[in-house]
Amino acid sequence: MTPRVTIITVVRNDKNHIRETIVSALAQTNVEVQYLVLDGASTDGTADIIRNFEGQLAYWHSIPDRGMYDAMNQAIMMADGQWISILNSGDTYVSPTSLADAIAQTNSESSIIFGHSIEVNPEWNHEIRAVSDTSLLRFAPTFRHGSSLIRCEVQKSHLFDLSLEKRLGYALDWELLHRLWQEGYKFQMVDTFIEAYRTEGLSNHPYRNLLYNYRITSYGSSNKLPFLKYFIKNSAIVWLKNSCFYKFSRSLILEYMVNSVIPHIPFWSWRRCLLRLVGMKIGEGSFIMKRNYFMNANLISVGKHCHINTQCILDGRGGITIGSSVSISHRVNIMTGSHDYKSRNFQGIFKPIVIEDYVWIGVGATILQGVTIGRGAVVCAGAVVTKDVSPYAVVAGVPAETIGSRPEDLDYECKWDVPLT
């Protein structure tokens, strides 16, 4: 049966973004949608935009309320879906099948499902992956509230606690999720990108976020020291990352040291040690030749017994994961970064690349962002890969297309033992 989802959007005075949020919600396919839009008596024309969609909404109003969480509670009590998804004004679903894809992966015993998000900044888009280890919810959220769905009966019995609003401000959504976790409800991560959210939203205050987080996680605990340590440590990290010293030091290590100093060291064992020190993961028996260029080496992971030839570019800004026994020929470009050419401000976009075991990438090939190259596949010399490659497929051309296949009983290790290379 087609799952039924109640989507809730609350808004006040956001005429610049409410339309795209509504369009995104109404575009969801393979689910039956009950869409509720509650406007808190906007005065900037927001209500007029909502009125244009009146025939497609299950319910909407534009009246005064006690704030966004009061409006959310009102909408929750009207919900008749199996699941509830809250989509804030200005945010959108990543694709028309985001909700359906998430629900399709759900276990029957799960009460809360959550997935990945895309952070939308005026200058760039970046994928934010949820963390599957739900034990970490003891200390902090591991996913965005907008990238989660809660079973309707659970949500109705656990409304946002308005009595805590003065103390927790905009963090009542995290308080609710933490309360559900403490009560033992089952959380399940799904491998789906659900929400794209704007960084200039209400909760874009890192120090205040940490304070609210401390108040939520330490509440009722007889030993507040672990939560205080988490607060102090992460406050220091936020301060450091916003300092000029951090920006300079990061560039000194990840740019100058990695690409101007380390490549001149003739011994691989030394280079490997230094690359690991800056955060690059390199498996046993792997060999990376000199004169390669790494962007964000700390976000690159290389498995066991791989060989990366010379003059390659590995753009790790969006994350690169390379399996074991992978051979990468010279002058290969692996690019996780790009730009939205339709964007007025040339917005950057970063998406991860995954290269599975036994892949061979030929001379001068280019792998573009968001691509997964399946186990045992071959990318021929000069090919430009713009979409996922099936396991054991052989692809060639611009853009790369399948031209053959490879045996599936592969069993080898890439070896290189030439000194000083």
MOSULWO-V137230 format. One record per residue. RES is the residue in three letters. PHI is phi as a letter, one per 20 degrees, with the letter a starting at -180 (NA if undefined). PSI is psi in radians with two decimals (NA if undefined). NEAR is the number of other ideal C-beta (glycine too) atoms within 10 Angstrom. Layout:
RES/PHI/PSI/NEAR ; RES/PHI/PSI/NEAR
//
This chain:
MET/NA/2.58/5 ; THR/f/2.15/10 ; PRO/f/2.58/18 ; ARG/d/2.24/16 ; VAL/c/2.30/24 ; THR/e/2.06/24 ; ILE/d/2.28/29 ; ILE/d/2.21/25 ; THR/c/2.17/28 ; VAL/d/2.53/23 ; VAL/b/2.66/26 ; ARG/b/2.12/21 ; ASN/l/1.08/16 ; ASP/c/0.95/18 ; LYS/f/-0.38/17 ; ASN/f/-0.36/13 ; HIS/c/-0.29/18 ; ILE/f/-0.58/25 ; ARG/f/-0.82/16 ; GLU/f/-0.55/14 ; THR/f/-0.81/21 ; ILE/f/-0.79/25 ; VAL/f/-0.72/12 ; SER/f/-0.75/21 ; ALA/f/-0.77/25 ; LEU/f/-0.31/14 ; ALA/e/-0.08/14 ; GLN/f/2.29/21 ; THR/d/2.86/12 ; ASN/m/0.26/13 ; VAL/c/2.68/23 ; GLU/e/2.14/13 ; VAL/d/2.27/20 ; GLN/d/1.92/19 ; TYR/d/2.12/22 ; LEU/d/2.17/24 ; VAL/c/2.07/28 ; LEU/d/2.03/23 ; ASP/d/2.30/24 ; GLY/e/0.96/20 ; ALA/m/0.95/13 ; SER/f/2.63/19 ; THR/d/0.10/10 ; ASP/d/0.15/13 ; GLY/o/0.00/12 ; THR/g/-0.77/24 ; ALA/f/-0.60/22 ; ASP/f/-0.65/11 ; ILE/f/-0.77/19 ; ILE/f/-0.71/24 ; ARG/g/-0.52/12 ; ASN/f/-0.38/10 ; PHE/d/0.20/17 ; GLU/g/-0.73/9 ; GLY/f/-0.26/5 ; GLN/d/-0.05/13 ; LEU/d/2.48/19 ; ALA/f/-0.58/15 ; TYR/a/2.53/12 ; TRP/b/2.71/20 ; HIS/b/2.90/16 ; SER/c/1.54/18 ; ILE/b/2.77/11 ; PRO/f/2.57/8 ; ASP/b/-3.10/18 ; ARG/e/0.29/12 ; GLY/p/3.05/16 ; MET/f/-0.62/22 ; TYR/f/-0.54/23 ; ASP/f/-0.77/17 ; ALA/f/-0.70/25 ; MET/f/-0.75/26 ; ASN/f/-0.71/20 ; GLN/g/-0.79/19 ; ALA/f/-0.67/23 ; ILE/g/-0.70/20 ; MET/f/-0.27/10 ; MET/e/-0.18/13 ; ALA/f/2.46/22 ; ASP/c/0.30/9 ; GLY/e/3.01/23 ; GLN/f/-0.55/18 ; TRP/c/2.69/24 ; ILE/d/2.28/24 ; SER/c/2.22/30 ; ILE/d/2.10/23 ; LEU/d/1.86/24 ; ASN/f/2.64/24 ; SER/f/2.32/26 ; GLY/n/-0.33/20 ; ASP/e/2.82/24 ; THR/b/2.86/23 ; TYR/f/2.58/23 ; VAL/f/-0.66/19 ; SER/b/2.87/17 ; PRO/f/-0.26/15 ; THR/d/0.26/16 ; SER/g/-0.86/25 ; LEU/f/-0.77/26 ; ALA/f/-0.72/17 ; ASP/f/-0.67/19 ; ALA/f/-0.82/29 ; ILE/f/-0.58/21 ; ALA/f/-0.41/13 ; GLN/e/0.09/14 ; THR/e/2.39/18 ; ASN/e/2.60/9 ; SER/f/-0.45/5 ; GLU/e/-0.07/8 ; SER/f/2.33/17 ; SER/d/-0.50/19 ; ILE/c/2.20/23 ; ILE/d/2.56/25 ; PHE/b/2.65/28 ; GLY/c/-2.78/25 ; HIS/e/2.91/21 ; SER/c/2.88/24 ; ILE/c/2.13/21 ; GLU/e/2.16/16 ; VAL/d/1.99/20 ; ASN/d/2.64/12 ; PRO/g/-0.42/11 ; GLU/d/-0.42/10 ; TRP/a/2.82/20 ; ASN/d/2.44/19 ; HIS/c/2.35/18 ; GLU/f/2.27/20 ; ILE/d/1.91/15 ; ARG/e/2.32/15 ; ALA/f/2.78/20 ; VAL/d/2.23/14 ; SER/f/-0.38/14 ; ASP/f/1.71/8 ; THR/f/-0.21/16 ; SER/f/-0.40/9 ; LEU/f/-0.24/11 ; LEU/f/-0.19/19 ; ARG/f/-0.58/14 ; PHE/d/-0.51/18 ; ALA/a/2.78/19 ; PRO/f/2.51/22 ; THR/d/0.16/18 ; PHE/b/2.87/25 ; ARG/e/2.45/22 ; HIS/g/-0.70/21 ; GLY/f/-0.27/20 ; SER/d/0.55/27 ; SER/c/2.75/26 ; LEU/c/2.45/28 ; ILE/c/2.38/24 ; ARG/g/2.44/18 ; CYS/g/-0.77/19 ; GLU/f/-0.56/12 ; VAL/f/-0.79/15 ; GLN/f/-0.71/26 ; LYS/f/-0.49/14 ; SER/e/-0.05/9 ; HIS/c/1.40/17 ; LEU/f/2.93/16 ; PHE/f/2.34/22 ; ASP/e/1.67/15 ; LEU/f/-0.34/14 ; SER/f/-0.30/9 ; LEU/e/0.04/18 ; GLU/f/-0.66/18 ; LYS/f/-0.59/7 ; ARG/e/-0.55/14 ; LEU/d/-0.11/21 ; GLY/l/-2.20/18 ; TYR/f/0.09/18 ; ALA/e/0.26/22 ; LEU/f/-0.44/25 ; ASP/f/-0.71/21 ; TRP/f/-0.63/20 ; GLU/g/-0.72/22 ; LEU/f/-0.84/22 ; LEU/f/-0.72/23 ; HIS/f/-0.65/20 ; ARG/f/-0.75/14 ; LEU/f/-0.70/20 ; TRP/f/-0.76/17 ; GLN/f/-0.55/13 ; GLU/e/-0.02/10 ; GLY/n/0.20/7 ; TYR/f/2.57/17 ; LYS/e/2.15/14 ; PHE/e/2.45/19 ; GLN/c/2.24/17 ; MET/e/2.39/22 ; VAL/d/2.51/23 ; ASP/e/1.20/12 ; THR/b/2.44/22 ; PHE/e/2.08/22 ; ILE/d/-0.97/27 ; GLU/d/2.49/27 ; ALA/d/2.16/24 ; TYR/c/2.61/22 ; ARG/e/2.36/17 ; THR/f/-0.33/13 ; GLU/e/0.35/10 ; GLY/f/-3.07/16 ; LEU/g/-0.60/11 ; SER/e/0.32/18 ; ASN/e/1.07/12 ; HIS/c/1.58/13 ; PRO/g/-0.75/15 ; TYR/f/-0.73/13 ; ARG/f/-0.67/13 ; ASN/g/-0.79/19 ; LEU/f/-0.66/19 ; LEU/f/-0.85/16 ; TYR/f/-0.69/21 ; ASN/f/-0.74/22 ; TYR/f/-0.76/20 ; ARG/f/-0.66/17 ; ILE/f/-0.89/22 ; THR/f/-0.51/23 ; SER/e/-0.16/17 ; TYR/f/2.23/16 ; GLY/m/-0.03/7 ; SER/e/2.41/11 ; SER/f/-0.35/4 ; ASN/c/1.72/8 ; LYS/e/-0.06/14 ; LEU/f/-0.79/9 ; PRO/g/-0.63/13 ; PHE/f/-0.59/20 ; LEU/f/-0.72/12 ; LYS/f/-0.74/11 ; TYR/f/-0.75/18 ; PHE/f/-0.84/21 ; ILE/f/-0.79/12 ; LYS/g/-0.84/11 ; ASN/f/-0.47/18 ; SER/f/-0.71/15 ; ALA/f/-0.67/10 ; ILE/f/-0.75/13 ; VAL/f/-0.78/14 ; TRP/f/-0.78/12 ; LEU/f/-0.75/11 ; LYS/f/-0.37/11 ; ASN/e/0.06/11 ; SER/e/2.69/11 ; CYS/f/-0.58/7 ; PHE/g/-0.75/8 ; TYR/f/-0.81/13 ; LYS/f/-0.77/11 ; PHE/f/-0.82/10 ; SER/f/-0.72/12 ; ARG/f/-0.76/14 ; SER/f/-0.67/11 ; LEU/g/-0.74/12 ; ILE/e/-0.95/17 ; LEU/f/-0.35/20 ; GLU/d/-1.12/15 ; TYR/f/-0.91/11 ; MET/f/-0.83/16 ; VAL/f/-0.67/24 ; ASN/d/-0.20/15 ; SER/d/-0.38/9 ; VAL/d/-0.97/13 ; ILE/g/-0.67/22 ; PRO/f/-0.33/17 ; HIS/e/-0.07/9 ; ILE/f/2.14/14 ; PRO/f/-0.25/11 ; PHE/d/2.14/10 ; TRP/f/-0.66/20 ; SER/f/-0.62/7 ; TRP/f/-0.80/11 ; ARG/f/-0.75/21 ; ARG/g/-0.75/18 ; CYS/f/-0.77/13 ; LEU/f/-0.69/16 ; LEU/f/-0.67/22 ; ARG/f/-0.61/12 ; LEU/f/-0.56/11 ; VAL/e/0.03/16 ; GLY/o/-0.03/16 ; MET/f/2.34/23 ; LYS/e/2.15/16 ; ILE/c/2.09/22 ; GLY/f/2.90/15 ; GLU/g/2.36/8 ; GLY/n/0.00/16 ; SER/e/2.65/23 ; PHE/c/2.21/20 ; ILE/d/2.10/25 ; MET/f/2.94/19 ; LYS/f/2.93/15 ; ARG/m/0.67/13 ; ASN/d/2.77/22 ; TYR/d/2.15/15 ; PHE/d/2.24/24 ; MET/d/2.15/21 ; ASN/l/1.11/23 ; ALA/g/-0.44/26 ; ASN/f/-0.21/16 ; LEU/d/0.35/22 ; ILE/d/2.31/25 ; SER/c/2.19/17 ; VAL/d/2.26/26 ; GLY/f/-2.77/20 ; LYS/e/2.58/16 ; HIS/l/0.76/20 ; CYS/d/2.78/25 ; HIS/c/2.15/20 ; ILE/d/2.02/24 ; ASN/f/-3.03/20 ; THR/e/2.81/14 ; GLN/m/0.53/16 ; CYS/e/2.70/22 ; ILE/d/2.10/14 ; LEU/d/1.83/26 ; ASP/e/1.69/23 ; GLY/e/0.15/24 ; ARG/g/-0.59/19 ; GLY/e/-0.07/23 ; GLY/n/2.16/20 ; ILE/c/2.21/25 ; THR/d/2.05/17 ; ILE/d/2.25/26 ; GLY/f/-2.70/20 ; SER/d/2.71/19 ; SER/l/0.74/24 ; VAL/d/2.32/23 ; SER/d/2.10/19 ; ILE/d/1.96/28 ; SER/f/3.02/19 ; HIS/f/2.69/15 ; ARG/m/0.50/18 ; VAL/e/2.42/23 ; ASN/d/2.15/17 ; ILE/d/1.80/26 ; MET/d/1.88/19 ; THR/e/-0.22/26 ; GLY/d/2.59/18 ; SER/b/-2.98/18 ; HIS/c/2.64/13 ; ASP/e/1.84/13 ; TYR/f/-0.25/7 ; LYS/e/-0.15/7 ; SER/f/2.41/14 ; ARG/f/-0.58/7 ; ASN/d/0.44/10 ; PHE/l/0.87/11 ; GLN/f/2.28/17 ; GLY/f/2.61/17 ; ILE/c/2.31/19 ; PHE/c/2.20/22 ; LYS/c/2.49/20 ; PRO/f/2.77/18 ; ILE/c/2.36/24 ; VAL/c/2.22/18 ; ILE/d/1.99/26 ; GLU/e/3.10/19 ; ASP/g/2.59/18 ; TYR/m/0.31/24 ; VAL/f/2.50/27 ; TRP/c/2.13/21 ; ILE/d/2.12/28 ; GLY/f/2.98/19 ; VAL/g/2.29/14 ; GLY/m/0.19/17 ; ALA/f/2.73/25 ; THR/c/2.24/20 ; ILE/d/2.10/29 ; LEU/e/2.87/19 ; GLN/g/2.61/20 ; GLY/m/0.10/18 ; VAL/e/2.49/21 ; THR/d/2.19/18 ; ILE/d/2.03/28 ; GLY/f/2.83/17 ; ARG/g/2.30/18 ; GLY/m/0.09/23 ; ALA/f/2.78/25 ; VAL/c/2.24/23 ; VAL/d/2.00/27 ; CYS/f/2.82/18 ; ALA/g/2.35/13 ; GLY/m/-0.03/15 ; ALA/f/2.65/24 ; VAL/d/1.95/16 ; VAL/e/2.03/23 ; THR/d/-0.14/14 ; LYS/b/2.91/12 ; ASP/g/2.54/13 ; VAL/d/2.25/24 ; SER/f/2.65/14 ; PRO/g/2.39/17 ; TYR/m/0.15/18 ; ALA/e/2.63/20 ; VAL/d/2.11/18 ; VAL/c/2.61/23 ; ALA/b/2.79/17 ; GLY/o/3.11/13 ; VAL/c/1.86/11 ; PRO/f/2.79/12 ; ALA/f/2.34/25 ; GLU/c/2.72/11 ; THR/f/2.26/13 ; ILE/c/-0.10/13 ; GLY/a/-2.92/11 ; SER/b/2.94/14 ; ARG/c/2.64/17 ; PRO/g/2.60/7 ; GLU/e/-0.07/10 ; ASP/e/0.80/6 ; LEU/f/2.45/13 ; ASP/b/1.48/6 ; TYR/b/2.92/9 ; GLU/c/2.41/13 ; CYS/f/2.17/19 ; LYS/c/2.55/10 ; TRP/b/2.07/17 ; ASP/c/0.48/7 ; VAL/e/2.09/8 ; PRO/f/2.70/7 ; LEU/m/0.45/7 ; THR/d/NA/13
//
